Amino acid sequence: MSTLLAAGPNYGKGGVGAWLAGLSTRGKAVVIAIEVVVLLLLWQLVVGVLGWINPVFLPPPSAIAQGFGEIVSNGSLAANAGISVQAWLTGFALAVVVGIPVGLLMGSSLPVDRVIGPIAWTIYATPSIAYQPLAKAWFGFGIGPVVFLVTISALFPILLNVAAGMRTANPSIIRAARVYGAGRMRLYRSVYLPSTMPFLFAGLRQAVVLATIGMVVAELAGSSTGMGALIIRASNTYQTDQAFAAIAIVVLWSVGMTQVVTAIERWVAPWTRKGKGKR
């Protein structure tokens, strides 16, 4: 941070955008932290101090912090968060296990793509909330519908991105590998997978966000437990401070899991992050 402050915001010809793009990861984190603090202070001033907005509908950050303390102390956070995490991890794992191999098959076989592709895009284009009544009818109440909606929400970003990545493999490299005797498995391992990695991790990041949305949608209307159920119960009793605290936890979970995917990408496929700024 001392380097960032010492250098100062030298905008140059590129302006603020170019300056931000040139920051290191740590520098960008500092800028984001400052933005969040300023936003929270303005929020507290407008709602908590000046009272321009009714705190029942939009509680100030201090009230949300108090609401967080209440759901921790009464045990509702631990009880509901554990169930949501279990459903999210189960559904996301199923999406990964199914999505990656099917995407590889679609990307390498035109007949398979013509059969599965239209179905996949149709389901992907349908809002996850439309499946909620069907999930409840198929799996009843409890964790089953939540796992189903998480899986459906996360599956197709992974599958379709992997299929698209397979098609970007350089034909010249494929022909050269075949000339040197590379079989199908060697082509997958040495040519297709490296070119697919950026698309795979882009799909995983999208899947993290959509899986979280699917989880909350399922729990809002079809479950008596989980973070979505906690949010709807708190909202129905006008305990909006607790509802906002639960929403904040869900957002942090989604952001945190996105960062986990990015960290795995840097470890497994570091070449996909080259040229994306200083580190």
C-alpha positions in Angstrom: 0.0 0.0 0.0 2.9 2.3 0.7 4.1 1.9 -2.9 0.6 2.6 -4.1 0.3 5.8 -2.1 3.9 6.9 -2.8 3.4 6.5 -6.6 0.2 8.5 -6.5 -2.6 8.3 -9.1 -0.5 9.0 -12.2 -3.3 8.9 -14.8 -1.3 9.9 -17.8 -3.0 9.7 -21.2 -5.1 6.6 -20.4 -7.0 8.3 -17.6 -8.4 6.6 -14.5 -9.2 3.4 -16.3 -5.6 2.9 -17.5 -4.3 3.7 -14.0 -6.6 1.1 -12.4 -5.6 -1.5 -15.0 -2.0 -0.9 -14.2 -2.4 -1.6 -10.5 -1.2 -4.7 -8.9 -3.6 -7.2 -7.3 -2.9 -5.7 -3.9 -3.4 -2.2 -5.2 -6.8 -3.1 -6.7 -7.8 -4.7 -3.4 -6.9 -1.5 -1.6 -9.0 0.6 -4.0 -12.0 -1.8 -3.7 -11.7 -1.7 0.1 -11.7 2.1 0.1 -14.8 2.1 -2.1 -16.6 -0.3 0.2 -15.8 1.8 3.3 -17.0 5.0 1.6 -20.2 3.3 0.5 -20.9 2.0 4.0 -20.2 5.4 5.6 -22.6 7.1 3.2 -25.2 4.4 3.8 -24.9 4.9 7.6 -25.1 8.7 7.2 -28.2 8.7 4.9 -30.2 6.0 6.8 -28.8 5.9 10.4 -28.0 9.6 11.0 -30.1 11.7 8.7 -33.0 9.2 8.6 -33.9 10.0 5.0 -34.9 6.3 4.5 -37.1 4.2 6.8 -34.7 1.7 8.5 -37.4 -0.9 8.4 -37.0 -1.1 4.7 -33.3 -0.4 4.4 -31.5 -0.8 7.8 -28.2 1.0 8.2 -24.9 -1.0 8.4 -24.8 -0.7 12.2 -28.3 -2.3 12.5 -27.2 -5.0 10.0 -24.2 -5.7 12.2 -26.5 -6.0 15.2 -28.8 -8.4 13.2 -25.8 -10.5 12.4 -25.0 -10.8 16.1 -28.6 -11.8 16.8 -28.7 -14.7 14.2 -25.3 -15.9 15.5 -26.4 -15.8 19.2 -29.7 -17.5 18.6 -28.2 -20.3 16.6 -30.2 -19.7 13.4 -27.1 -18.9 11.3 -25.3 -22.1 12.2 -28.3 -24.3 11.7 -29.3 -22.8 8.3 -25.8 -22.0 6.9 -24.7 -25.6 7.3 -27.7 -27.0 5.3 -27.1 -24.4 2.5 -23.4 -25.2 2.3 -24.2 -28.9 2.1 -26.8 -28.4 -0.7 -24.5 -26.0 -2.6 -21.4 -28.3 -2.5 -23.4 -31.4 -3.5 -25.1 -29.7 -6.4 -22.0 -27.9 -7.6 -20.0 -31.2 -7.4 -22.6 -33.0 -9.5 -22.6 -30.1 -12.1 -18.8 -30.4 -12.4 -18.8 -34.2 -12.6 -21.4 -34.2 -15.4 -20.6 -30.9 -17.1 -16.9 -31.3 -17.9 -17.0 -34.7 -19.6 -20.2 -33.9 -21.6 -18.7 -30.6 -22.6 -15.6 -32.3 -23.8 -17.7 -34.7 -25.8 -19.8 -31.9 -27.3 -16.7 -29.9 -28.3 -15.0 -32.9 -30.0 -18.0 -34.5 -31.8 -20.3 -32.5 -34.1 -23.1 -35.1 -34.0 -23.2 -35.0 -30.2 -23.2 -31.2 -30.2 -26.1 -31.1 -32.7 -28.1 -33.5 -30.4 -27.2 -32.1 -27.0 -26.5 -28.4 -27.8 -30.0 -27.2 -28.5 -31.4 -29.0 -25.4 -28.6 -27.5 -23.3 -29.1 -24.0 -24.5 -32.9 -24.3 -24.0 -32.6 -25.3 -20.4 -29.8 -22.8 -19.8 -32.0 -20.0 -21.2 -34.9 -20.9 -18.8 -34.8 -19.0 -15.5 -34.0 -21.3 -12.6 -37.1 -20.1 -10.7 -39.3 -21.8 -13.3 -38.0 -25.2 -12.2 -38.7 -24.5 -8.5 -42.3 -25.9 -8.6 -41.2 -28.9 -10.6 -38.3 -29.6 -8.2 -40.7 -29.5 -5.2 -43.0 -31.9 -7.0 -40.2 -34.3 -8.0 -38.1 -34.3 -4.8 -40.6 -33.1 -2.1 -39.5 -30.8 0.6 -36.1 -30.6 2.2 -32.7 -30.6 0.6 -33.5 -32.4 -2.6 -35.1 -29.5 -4.5 -32.2 -27.3 -3.4 -29.6 -29.7 -4.7 -31.5 -30.1 -8.0 -31.7 -26.3 -8.6 -28.1 -25.8 -7.7 -27.1 -28.5 -10.1 -29.3 -27.2 -13.0 -28.0 -23.7 -12.4 -24.3 -24.6 -12.4 -24.3 -27.4 -15.0 -24.8 -25.5 -18.2 -22.3 -22.7 -17.8 -19.6 -25.4 -17.2 -20.8 -27.6 -20.0 -21.2 -24.9 -22.7 -18.0 -23.1 -21.9 -16.0 -26.4 -22.0 -17.6 -27.2 -25.4 -16.7 -23.8 -26.7 -13.1 -24.1 -25.4 -12.7 -27.4 -27.2 -13.5 -25.7 -30.5 -10.7 -23.2 -30.0 -7.9 -25.8 -30.2 -5.5 -24.9 -33.0 -6.1 -27.2 -36.0 -2.4 -27.0 -37.0 -1.3 -28.3 -33.6 -3.9 -31.1 -33.8 -2.6 -32.2 -37.2 1.0 -32.0 -36.0 0.2 -34.2 -33.0 -1.5 -36.7 -35.2 1.5 -36.8 -37.5 3.7 -37.7 -34.5 1.3 -40.5 -33.6 -0.8 -38.9 -30.8 -4.0 -40.9 -30.1 -7.3 -39.5 -28.9 -6.4 -39.6 -25.3 -3.0 -37.9 -25.9 -4.8 -35.2 -27.9 -7.2 -34.6 -25.1 -4.5 -34.4 -22.5 -1.9 -32.4 -24.5 -3.9 -30.2 -26.9 -7.6 -30.0 -26.1 -7.4 -29.6 -22.3 -4.8 -26.8 -22.3 -6.8 -24.7 -24.8 -10.0 -25.4 -22.9 -8.7 -24.4 -19.4 -9.5 -20.7 -19.7 -13.1 -21.5 -20.8 -13.5 -24.1 -18.1 -12.6 -21.7 -15.3 -14.7 -18.9 -16.8 -17.6 -21.3 -16.7 -16.8 -22.4 -13.2 -16.9 -18.7 -12.0 -20.2 -18.2 -13.7 -21.5 -21.5 -12.2 -20.5 -20.3 -8.7 -22.8 -17.3 -9.0 -25.7 -19.0 -10.7 -25.5 -21.9 -8.2 -25.8 -19.5 -5.3 -28.8 -17.9 -7.0 -30.4 -21.3 -7.6 -29.8 -22.2 -3.9 -31.5 -19.1 -2.6 -34.4 -19.4 -5.0 -35.1 -23.0 -4.0 -34.9 -22.1 -0.3 -37.0 -19.0 -0.5 -40.1 -20.9 -1.5 -39.5 -24.6 -1.2 -37.6 -25.2 2.0 -38.0 -24.6 5.7 -34.3 -24.5 6.3 -31.3 -22.9 4.7 -30.2 -19.3 4.2 -33.1 -18.5 1.8 -35.6 -19.7 4.4 -33.8 -17.6 7.0 -34.1 -14.5 4.8 -37.8 -15.0 4.0 -38.7 -15.6 7.7 -36.8 -12.5 8.8 -38.4 -10.4 6.1 -41.9 -11.7 6.9 -41.5 -10.6 10.6 -40.0 -7.2 9.5 -36.6 -8.2 11.1 -34.9 -6.7 8.0 -31.6 -6.2 9.8 -31.4 -10.0 10.2 -32.5 -10.5 6.6 -29.8 -8.1 5.3 -27.2 -9.9 7.5 -28.2 -13.2 5.9 -28.1 -11.7 2.4 -24.6 -10.3 3.1 -23.4 -13.8 4.2 -24.7 -15.3 1.0 -23.0 -12.7 -1.1 -19.7 -13.2 0.8 -20.0 -17.0 0.2 -20.5 -16.4 -3.6 -17.6 -14.0 -3.8 -15.4 -16.2 -1.7 -16.0 -19.3 -3.8 -15.3 -17.3 -6.9 -11.9 -16.4 -5.5 -11.4 -20.1 -4.6 -12.0 -21.0 -8.3 -9.5 -18.3 -9.3 -6.9 -19.5 -6.9 -7.3 -23.1 -8.2 -6.9 -21.7 -11.8 -3.7 -20.0 -10.9 -2.4 -23.2 -9.4 -3.6 -25.7 -12.1 -3.3 -23.5 -15.2 -1.2 -20.4 -14.5 -0.8 -19.7 -18.2 -4.5 -18.7 -18.4 -3.9 -15.6 -16.1 -0.9 -14.2 -18.0 -1.3 -10.7 -19.3 -4.1 -9.8 -16.9 -2.3 -7.3 -14.8 0.5 -7.2 -12.3 0.5 -9.5 -9.3 
